[in-house]
Amino acid sequence: MDAYDLDASARIIISSNNGVPATSRSSVVDVVSFYTGFPDQCSYSGMFPAWTVAVLLTIGSLWSCGVQALLLRNDCICDPINAFLDSLPLNRERTDQLLEIDGYQGTPHRVVTEDGYVLKLYRIWSGNRPTPVNSSREVILLQHGILHSSADWLVLGPGRSLAYQLVDLGFDVWLANTRSSLNSHQHLKLCTCSKEFWDYSWHELGYYDLAASIDRVLEETNRPRLRLVAFSEGGAMAMVLLSSRPAYNDKLIGLDAMAPGTFVSNTWYRFLALPALKIPKFLHSVYALYATNQLAVDVCESKKQACLDLYYQIIAGESAGMNRTWIDRIYPSLPAGGSMREVMHYVQIIWSKRFAPFDYGIKKNLRLYGRSTPPEYRLDRVTAPINIHYGLADKIVDPSGVQRLASKLINSERLRMRSYNKLQHSDFIYADSAFQIVYKEVIKWIVE
């Protein structure tokens, strides 16, 4: 087995009629069905009276371990905490809303990955034509980072956001969404409240999601290649794909990576990563980081100033150019969702100081990789032209980590680096300095 081609096929729990024949269930106790506002994928039925189920739900939600009140729906198993969180309404249309507010158009495209996840991919334009104004311009795909979505490429508004600027210049612009984001959040077989749905790290996001998005864009545009622009985790996804599936190097005109999250051992978050390695057992069943739900958005609308202050402090930090006026365009879709394994994968590479696939432990590593520890990604297989943009004040993707990544890209057709004084991590998509400085450089290298 290729150590980089992980068997990430979704595991499906199959049982006949929830594991209990209807006749035997009814002979024991009347079947009680109830609906609590959950979406179809997480409605429940069982053999217990409704009050008993309610008690079990409460206990399970509080403790999340031990004797869990597992909830069955068809062939899916959902624990109470994730079932409840999954039931909350999501604002899945945030990208569409921003496009409408800003006077642009967009068409969503359904993309299905090799392992069954259903992604939403947007093609955006201005005016009445879904084709680029200048057909000789490149096709460009924008890939978001961890806990983000396609909406984040639009929050700075017309004339400022990179996506809008590229559209205005006549490029054929596409916005990707990973399986993590609220825009996607679907699977052909798995319930979104099940553990199996969230059984992935950013390896799968690169190996499957990014590959599927690139293939769909090339199919729709009838082009042999496109340009990829990626931020943060999106940069890590690109490196996973190009090193694990080298044929995709030939599908890229180039990669523009902004603050690529690959070698992050010097990140400020290393001080939080050590406690994360010692997660208490009662939290082991927390496998999803759910997106901002509509209830939270409604609360923010009623307590807007407090919410704006909170988001500003969390996102801005020591930002070089965060503008408070953009916060009300950010909070309805941030965080956009992710798996706990995505986060733990970063925890692992922070402390191992290696850019490598997920470490499952010796037994599973031997089965997947043929060795006790995951092998590092073969970055010497990356041959596509690459432009890297990074901030010298970035505390998440430290400049030394970016330099280390560059030193590994020995076979890139062309590697260029551009540093920016005082820029923090979130500045690349949320700060005034992004469109004032960074995007000008990104566009300059694209159009040359």
C-alpha positions as CSV (number, residue, x, y, z in Angstrom):
1,M,0.0,0.0,0.0
2,D,1.2,3.5,-0.9
3,A,2.0,5.2,2.4
4,Y,0.4,8.4,1.1
5,D,-2.7,6.9,-0.4
6,L,-4.5,6.3,2.9
7,D,-7.5,4.1,2.9
8,A,-9.9,6.8,4.1
9,S,-13.1,5.2,2.8
10,A,-15.9,6.1,5.1
11,R,-16.9,3.3,7.5
12,I,-20.7,2.7,7.5
13,I,-22.4,1.1,10.4
14,I,-25.1,-1.2,9.0
15,S,-27.9,-2.9,10.9
16,S,-31.2,-4.3,9.9
17,N,-34.1,-2.1,11.0
18,N,-31.9,-0.4,13.6
19,G,-30.7,-3.8,14.7
20,V,-34.0,-5.0,16.2
21,P,-36.7,-6.7,14.1
22,A,-40.0,-4.8,14.3
23,T,-41.9,-7.7,15.7
24,S,-39.6,-8.3,18.6
25,R,-39.4,-4.6,19.4
26,S,-43.2,-4.2,19.5
27,S,-43.5,-7.4,21.6
28,V,-41.2,-5.9,24.2
29,V,-42.6,-2.4,24.4
30,D,-44.5,0.0,22.1
31,V,-42.3,1.9,19.7
32,V,-42.1,5.5,20.6
33,S,-41.1,7.9,17.9
34,F,-40.5,11.6,18.5
35,Y,-39.2,14.6,16.6
36,T,-37.3,17.4,18.2
37,G,-36.6,19.8,15.4
38,F,-33.6,17.8,14.2
39,P,-32.9,17.5,10.4
40,D,-34.0,14.3,8.7
41,Q,-30.5,12.7,9.1
42,C,-30.8,12.9,12.9
43,S,-34.4,12.1,13.7
44,Y,-34.7,9.3,16.2
45,S,-36.9,6.4,17.1
46,G,-36.4,3.8,19.8
47,M,-37.9,1.3,22.1
48,F,-38.2,3.5,25.1
49,P,-40.9,6.0,26.4
50,A,-40.3,9.6,25.4
51,W,-39.6,10.7,28.9
52,T,-36.9,7.9,29.3
53,V,-35.2,9.0,26.1
54,A,-35.3,12.6,27.3
55,V,-33.6,11.6,30.5
56,L,-31.0,9.6,28.6
57,L,-30.4,12.6,26.3
58,T,-29.8,14.9,29.2
59,I,-27.4,12.5,31.0
60,G,-25.6,11.8,27.7
61,S,-25.3,15.5,26.9
62,L,-23.8,16.2,30.3
63,W,-21.3,13.3,30.5
64,S,-20.8,12.3,26.8
65,C,-19.1,9.0,27.9
66,G,-19.6,5.9,29.9
67,V,-23.0,4.5,29.3
68,Q,-24.0,6.8,26.4
69,A,-27.6,7.0,25.2
70,L,-26.7,6.2,21.6
71,L,-29.4,7.4,19.2
72,L,-30.2,5.4,16.2
73,R,-31.6,6.6,12.9
74,N,-31.7,4.1,10.1
75,D,-28.1,2.8,9.9
76,C,-26.4,5.7,11.7
77,I,-25.3,5.9,15.3
78,C,-25.2,9.4,16.9
79,D,-24.2,10.3,20.4
80,P,-26.4,12.9,22.2
81,I,-24.0,15.8,22.2
82,N,-23.2,15.7,18.5
83,A,-26.9,14.9,17.7
84,F,-28.0,18.0,19.5
85,L,-25.3,20.2,17.9
86,D,-26.1,18.8,14.5
87,S,-29.7,19.7,15.0
88,L,-29.1,23.4,15.3
89,P,-30.0,25.3,12.1
90,L,-27.0,26.4,10.0
91,N,-26.8,29.4,7.7
92,R,-25.6,27.4,4.7
93,E,-26.3,30.3,2.3
94,R,-23.8,32.8,3.6
95,T,-21.7,32.9,0.4
96,D,-24.9,33.4,-1.6
97,Q,-26.0,36.1,0.7
98,L,-22.8,38.1,0.4
99,L,-22.8,37.7,-3.4
100,E,-26.3,39.1,-3.5
101,I,-25.5,42.0,-1.1
102,D,-22.4,42.9,-3.1
103,G,-24.1,42.7,-6.5
104,Y,-22.3,39.7,-7.9
105,Q,-23.6,36.4,-9.2
106,G,-22.7,32.8,-8.3
107,T,-23.6,29.3,-9.3
108,P,-23.2,26.4,-6.9
109,H,-21.8,23.1,-8.2
110,R,-22.2,19.8,-6.5
111,V,-19.0,17.9,-6.1
112,V,-18.7,14.3,-4.8
113,T,-15.4,13.1,-3.5
114,E,-14.0,9.6,-3.9
115,D,-14.9,8.8,-0.3
116,G,-18.5,10.0,-0.6
117,Y,-18.5,13.6,0.8
118,V,-20.7,16.1,-1.0
119,L,-19.0,19.5,-1.5
120,K,-20.4,22.9,-2.7
121,L,-18.2,24.7,-5.2
122,Y,-19.1,28.2,-6.4
123,R,-18.4,29.8,-9.7
124,I,-18.8,33.6,-9.4
125,W,-19.0,36.5,-11.8
126,S,-20.4,40.0,-12.2
127,G,-23.1,41.1,-14.6
128,N,-25.3,38.6,-16.4
129,R,-22.8,36.3,-17.8
130,P,-21.4,33.2,-16.0
131,T,-18.3,33.3,-18.3
132,P,-15.3,35.5,-17.8
133,V,-15.2,38.9,-19.5
134,N,-11.9,38.1,-21.0
135,S,-11.9,34.4,-22.0
136,S,-8.1,34.5,-22.4
137,R,-7.7,35.0,-18.6
138,E,-6.9,32.1,-16.3
139,V,-9.3,29.9,-14.3
140,I,-8.6,30.5,-10.6
141,L,-9.7,28.3,-7.7
142,L,-9.6,29.8,-4.2
143,Q,-9.2,27.4,-1.2
144,H,-10.1,28.5,2.3
145,G,-8.4,27.5,5.6
146,I,-9.3,25.7,8.7
147,L,-12.8,26.5,10.2
148,H,-13.4,28.8,7.3
149,S,-15.5,28.6,4.2
150,S,-15.9,30.2,0.7
151,A,-17.7,33.2,2.4
152,D,-14.4,34.3,3.8
153,W,-13.1,35.2,0.4
154,L,-15.9,37.8,0.1
155,V,-16.1,39.5,3.5
156,L,-14.0,42.5,2.6
157,G,-16.5,43.4,0.0
158,P,-16.3,44.7,-3.7
159,G,-13.0,46.2,-4.7
160,R,-11.3,44.8,-1.7
161,S,-11.8,41.0,-1.5
162,L,-9.4,39.0,-3.6
163,A,-12.2,37.1,-5.2
164,Y,-14.1,40.2,-6.4
165,Q,-10.9,41.8,-7.6
166,L,-10.1,38.8,-9.7
167,V,-13.6,38.7,-11.1
168,D,-13.4,42.4,-12.0
169,L,-10.2,41.7,-13.9
170,G,-12.0,39.1,-16.0
171,F,-10.7,35.9,-14.4
172,D,-12.9,32.8,-14.2
173,V,-13.2,32.6,-10.4
174,W,-14.2,29.5,-8.4
175,L,-14.6,29.2,-4.6
176,A,-14.0,25.8,-3.0
177,N,-15.5,24.4,0.2
178,T,-14.1,21.4,2.1
179,R,-16.2,18.8,3.7
180,S,-15.8,20.6,7.0
181,S,-17.6,23.8,6.0
182,L,-21.2,24.7,6.6
183,N,-21.6,25.1,2.8
184,S,-20.9,21.4,2.3
185,H,-21.5,19.3,5.4
186,Q,-23.0,16.3,3.5
187,H,-22.2,12.7,2.7
188,L,-23.8,10.2,0.4
189,K,-24.3,7.6,3.2
190,L,-23.1,8.9,6.5
191,C,-25.2,11.0,8.9
192,T,-23.5,14.3,9.8
193,C,-24.1,13.7,13.5
194,S,-22.2,10.3,13.4
195,K,-18.6,9.8,14.4
196,E,-17.8,8.2,11.0
197,F,-18.7,11.5,9.2
198,W,-16.0,13.4,11.1
199,D,-13.4,10.7,10.8
200,Y,-10.9,12.7,8.8
201,S,-8.0,15.2,9.1
202,W,-6.6,17.7,6.7
203,H,-4.9,14.9,4.8
204,E,-8.2,13.8,3.5
205,L,-9.1,17.4,2.7
206,G,-6.1,17.7,0.4
207,Y,-6.1,14.1,-1.0
208,Y,-9.8,14.0,-1.7
209,D,-11.6,17.3,-1.4
210,L,-9.1,19.5,-3.2
211,A,-8.5,16.9,-5.9
212,A,-12.3,16.6,-6.6
213,S,-12.7,20.4,-6.7
214,I,-9.8,20.9,-9.2
215,D,-11.1,18.1,-11.4
216,R,-14.7,19.5,-11.4
217,V,-13.5,23.1,-12.3
218,L,-11.3,21.7,-15.2
219,E,-14.2,19.7,-16.4
220,E,-16.7,22.6,-16.3
221,T,-14.3,25.0,-18.0
222,N,-12.8,22.6,-20.4
223,R,-9.3,23.8,-19.5
224,P,-6.2,21.6,-18.9
225,R,-4.9,23.7,-16.0
226,L,-6.0,26.2,-13.4
227,R,-4.3,28.5,-10.8
228,L,-4.8,27.7,-7.2
229,V,-4.8,30.3,-4.4
230,A,-4.8,28.9,-0.9
231,F,-4.8,30.3,2.6
232,S,-3.4,28.7,5.8
233,E,-4.7,25.1,6.0
234,G,-5.5,25.4,2.3
235,G,-1.8,25.6,1.7
236,A,-1.2,22.4,3.7
237,M,-3.9,20.7,1.6
238,A,-2.2,21.7,-1.6
239,M,1.1,20.3,-0.4
240,V,-0.6,17.0,0.6
241,L,-2.2,16.7,-2.8
242,L,0.8,17.7,-4.9
243,S,3.2,15.4,-2.9
244,S,0.8,12.4,-2.6
245,R,-0.8,12.6,-6.1
246,P,2.0,14.2,-8.2
247,A,-0.1,14.1,-11.4
248,Y,-2.0,17.2,-10.0
249,N,1.2,19.3,-10.4
250,D,0.5,19.2,-14.2
251,K,-3.1,20.5,-13.5
252,L,-1.8,23.7,-11.9
253,I,-0.6,26.8,-13.7
254,G,0.7,27.7,-10.3
255,L,0.0,27.8,-6.6
256,D,-0.2,31.1,-4.7
257,A,0.0,30.1,-1.0
258,M,-0.8,32.7,1.7
259,A,0.5,31.8,5.1
260,P,0.7,28.0,4.3
261,G,0.1,26.0,7.5
262,T,2.7,23.2,7.0
263,F,5.6,23.5,9.4
264,V,4.1,25.1,12.5
265,S,6.3,23.9,15.4
266,N,7.1,27.5,16.4
267,T,3.5,28.6,16.4
268,W,2.2,30.5,19.4
269,Y,-0.4,27.7,19.7
270,R,2.3,25.2,20.8
271,F,1.6,26.4,24.3
272,L,-2.0,25.1,23.9
273,A,-1.0,22.0,22.0
274,L,0.6,20.2,24.9
275,P,-2.6,20.2,27.1
276,A,-4.5,19.1,23.9
277,L,-2.4,15.9,23.9
278,K,-3.8,15.1,27.4
279,I,-7.5,15.4,26.6
280,P,-9.7,13.9,29.4
281,K,-11.4,10.7,28.5
282,F,-14.9,12.2,28.9
283,L,-14.1,14.5,25.9
284,H,-12.9,11.7,23.6
285,S,-16.3,11.5,22.0
286,V,-16.1,15.2,21.0
287,Y,-15.2,14.6,17.4
288,A,-16.7,17.6,15.6
289,L,-16.2,21.3,15.7
290,Y,-19.6,22.5,14.6
291,A,-20.2,25.7,12.6
292,T,-21.7,28.8,13.9
293,N,-25.4,28.1,13.9
294,Q,-28.3,30.4,13.2
295,L,-29.2,30.6,16.9
296,A,-25.8,32.1,17.7
297,V,-26.2,34.5,14.8
298,D,-29.6,35.6,16.1
299,V,-28.1,36.2,19.6
300,C,-25.3,38.2,18.0
301,E,-27.9,40.3,16.2
302,S,-29.7,41.1,19.5
303,K,-26.4,41.8,21.3
304,K,-24.5,43.1,18.4
305,Q,-22.0,45.4,20.1
306,A,-20.9,42.7,22.6
307,C,-20.6,40.2,19.8
308,L,-18.6,42.5,17.6
309,D,-16.2,43.3,20.5
310,L,-15.7,39.5,21.2
311,Y,-15.1,38.6,17.5
312,Y,-12.8,41.6,17.1
313,Q,-10.6,40.5,20.1
314,I,-10.5,36.8,18.9
315,I,-9.8,37.5,15.3
316,A,-7.8,40.7,15.4
317,G,-5.4,40.0,18.2
318,E,-2.4,42.1,17.4
319,S,-3.6,42.6,13.8
320,A,-1.9,45.1,11.7
321,G,-5.0,46.3,9.9
322,M,-8.2,44.7,11.1
323,N,-11.2,46.9,10.4
324,R,-14.0,46.6,12.9
325,T,-16.5,47.4,10.2
326,W,-16.0,44.0,8.6
327,I,-16.9,42.0,11.7
328,D,-20.6,42.0,11.0
329,R,-19.8,40.3,7.7
330,I,-17.6,37.7,9.4
331,Y,-19.5,36.3,12.5
332,P,-22.5,34.7,10.6
333,S,-20.1,32.1,9.1
334,L,-17.1,31.8,11.5
335,P,-16.3,29.2,12.6
336,A,-17.5,27.3,9.6
337,G,-17.0,23.8,11.0
338,G,-14.2,21.2,11.2
339,S,-13.3,17.9,12.7
340,M,-11.5,17.4,15.9
341,R,-9.0,15.3,14.0
342,E,-8.1,18.3,11.9
343,V,-7.0,20.1,15.0
344,M,-5.3,17.1,16.6
345,H,-3.4,16.6,13.3
346,Y,-2.0,20.1,13.8
347,V,-1.2,19.3,17.4
348,Q,0.8,16.3,16.3
349,I,2.9,18.2,13.7
350,I,3.5,21.0,16.2
351,W,5.2,18.6,18.6
352,S,6.8,16.2,16.0
353,K,8.1,19.2,14.0
354,R,7.4,17.1,10.9
355,F,4.9,17.6,8.0
356,A,3.4,14.1,7.9
357,P,0.1,12.3,7.8
358,F,-2.0,11.6,10.9
359,D,-0.4,9.5,13.6
360,Y,-2.9,6.8,14.6
361,G,-0.6,4.9,16.9
362,I,1.8,2.1,16.2
363,K,-0.7,-0.6,15.4
364,K,-2.7,1.3,12.8
365,N,0.4,3.1,11.5
366,L,2.0,-0.3,10.7
367,R,-1.2,-1.2,8.7
368,L,-1.5,2.1,6.9
369,Y,2.1,3.2,6.4
370,G,4.1,0.0,6.9
371,R,6.0,1.6,9.8
372,S,5.5,2.7,13.4
373,T,5.4,6.4,12.6
374,P,3.9,8.3,9.6
375,P,6.4,9.1,6.9
376,E,6.9,12.8,6.0
377,Y,5.2,14.0,2.9
378,R,7.5,13.9,-0.1
379,L,7.7,17.6,-0.9
380,D,10.4,16.9,-3.4
381,R,7.5,15.6,-5.6
382,V,6.0,19.1,-5.8
383,T,7.0,20.5,-9.2
384,A,4.3,23.2,-9.8
385,P,5.4,26.9,-9.7
386,I,4.7,28.3,-6.3
387,N,4.4,31.8,-4.9
388,I,4.4,32.0,-1.1
389,H,3.2,35.1,0.8
390,Y,3.8,35.2,4.5
391,G,3.7,37.6,7.4
392,L,6.8,38.4,9.5
393,A,4.5,38.9,12.6
394,D,2.4,35.8,12.0
395,K,2.2,33.9,15.3
396,I,0.3,31.0,13.8
397,V,2.3,30.2,10.7
398,D,5.7,31.4,11.9
399,P,8.1,32.8,9.3
400,S,10.7,30.1,10.2
401,G,8.2,27.4,9.3
402,V,7.5,29.0,5.9
403,Q,11.3,29.1,5.3
404,R,11.5,25.5,6.2
405,L,8.7,24.6,3.7
406,A,10.6,26.6,1.0
407,S,13.8,24.6,1.6
408,K,11.9,21.4,1.0
409,L,10.4,22.5,-2.4
410,I,13.6,21.7,-4.2
411,N,11.9,20.6,-7.5
412,S,9.3,23.4,-7.8
413,E,9.5,24.8,-11.4
414,R,9.7,28.2,-9.8
415,L,9.6,29.3,-6.2
416,R,9.1,32.9,-5.1
417,M,8.7,34.3,-1.6
418,R,7.1,37.6,-0.5
419,S,7.2,38.6,3.1
420,Y,5.1,41.4,4.7
421,N,6.1,43.4,7.8
422,K,3.7,43.3,10.8
423,L,1.1,41.1,9.1
424,Q,-0.6,38.6,11.4
425,H,-2.3,35.4,10.2
426,S,-5.9,36.6,9.8
427,D,-4.7,39.8,8.1
428,F,-4.4,37.9,4.8
429,I,-8.2,37.6,4.5
430,Y,-9.7,40.0,7.1
431,A,-7.6,43.1,7.3
432,D,-7.4,46.3,5.3
433,S,-3.7,45.5,4.7
434,A,-4.8,42.5,2.7
435,F,-6.2,44.5,-0.2
436,Q,-3.9,47.4,0.3
437,I,-0.7,45.3,0.1
438,V,-1.0,41.5,-0.2
439,Y,-3.6,41.2,-3.0
440,K,-1.8,43.7,-5.1
441,E,1.3,41.5,-5.0
442,V,-0.8,38.3,-5.5
443,I,-2.5,39.8,-8.6
444,K,0.8,41.2,-9.9
445,W,2.4,37.7,-10.0
446,I,-0.8,36.2,-11.5
447,V,-1.1,38.7,-14.4
448,E,2.6,38.9,-15.3
